[in-house]
Amino acid sequence: MNPFSLDGQVALVTGANTGIGQAIAVALAQAGAEVIAAGRRDCDQTLALMGQVSERAGRQMRLDFSDPMAARDVFAAERIDILVNNAGIIRRADAVDFSEADWDEVMDTNLKALFFTCQAFAKAALPRGRGKIVNIASLLSFQGGIRVPSYTASKHGVAGLTKLMANEWAAAGLNVNAIAPGYIETNNTEALRADPARSRAILDRIPAGRWGRPEDIGQTAVFLSAPASDYINGAVLNVDGGWLAR
Ligand SMILES: NC(=O)c1ccc[n+]([C@@H]2O[C@H](COP(=O)([O-])OP(=O)(O)OC[C@H]3O[C@@H](n4cnc5c(N)ncnc54)[C@H](OP(=O)(O)O)[C@@H]3O)[C@@H](O)[C@H]2O)c1
């Protein structure tokens, strides 16, 4: 058996309509998984891209984390082997002016919804003795950032919870890990890339000399979803072109 193959596995990716989530869905499909592309809007484009790399039919599911408990019934309904918690938002303002609404919205989407989606997955996967969770963290799981207090708090939380859940569930056959993407070309970083000074400062610090591509994260998600990573538990893997090594 190819330890990097996802043949026979069913994967659910949140926020799969665009950006990193879309690239993860496509990469998992290419590796052989049957992928459920979940989004708060349609994932038609993702399904079309999955169709170009896989003969297995993909599916889509509406999942809107404006209710952080939205996934409560998803995993009891059918066998899902791999969960990728990718959906996330960012709000920018000086810490001194930051609003409660921008705090709550980001924490609910990035942290509360992620935890309770993992919990719902684990309730179904623990009795089977097998499952993979891949959470999308950030460089701001390790660094402070600027003007993004709720994002930084939420992503530090994602790293912590990833380790906690790994500790509780590793012996039962569930792998819980995270990917910390560097600066990736998506909607999330549009404002940074539109600011020439910030954009240049960021690029100058990346040893690889380029922004990351969503596919860079997709392939890492395949690894953390595959049998090849069965002995990896509670890791937060930087995929950042060397940013944190600098
Ligand atoms: N780009 C980067 O450099 C970078 C770096 C580190 C970490 N990340 C993380 O990577 C993940 C994906 O971000 P991205 O860069 O691909 O940004 P993106 O293009 O803005 O994608 C974010 C995804 O999350 C979805 N989402 C947001 N709120 C949601 C909600 N309430 N319910 C369901 N889905 C929701 C979005 O749906 P809509 O399209 O409907 O908004 C979209 O599918 C996020 O967790 C982000 O924090 C990104």
The ligand as an ORCA input file, in Angstrom:
! r2SCAN-3c Opt
* xyz 0 1
  N      -3.523     33.327      3.290
  C      -2.620     33.241      4.245
  O      -1.522     33.787      4.087
  C      -2.893     32.480      5.506
  C      -1.848     32.397      6.416
  C      -2.047     31.687      7.586
  C      -3.260     31.089      7.840
  N      -4.274     31.198      6.942
  C      -5.527     30.532      7.265
  O      -5.919     29.693      6.189
  C      -7.331     29.525      6.235
  C      -7.902     29.808      4.845
  O      -7.678     31.167      4.550
  P      -7.418     31.719      3.075
  O      -6.117     32.393      3.098
  O      -7.689     30.681      2.063
  O      -8.513     32.890      3.069
  P      -9.873     33.040      2.274
  O      -9.605     32.963      0.827
  O     -10.480     34.274      2.863
  O     -10.719     31.752      2.702
  C     -11.324     31.636      3.973
  C     -12.378     30.546      3.880
  O     -13.086     30.466      5.130
  C     -14.461     30.589      4.854
  N     -15.243     31.138      5.949
  C     -15.088     32.329      6.565
  N     -16.051     32.494      7.481
  C     -16.836     31.384      7.434
  C     -17.982     30.956      8.119
  N     -18.585     31.727      9.052
  N     -18.523     29.746      7.810
  C     -17.980     28.979      6.877
  N     -16.886     29.328      6.169
  C     -16.323     30.522      6.457
  C     -14.510     31.506      3.646
  O     -15.764     31.525      3.042
  P     -16.192     32.804      2.124
  O     -15.477     32.657      0.815
  O     -17.660     32.651      2.039
  O     -15.769     34.035      2.873
  C     -13.422     30.872      2.817
  O     -13.879     29.690      2.232
  C      -7.847     30.439      7.329
  O      -8.034     29.701      8.518
  C      -6.708     31.430      7.505
  O      -6.681     31.998      8.769
  C      -4.116     31.895      5.779
*
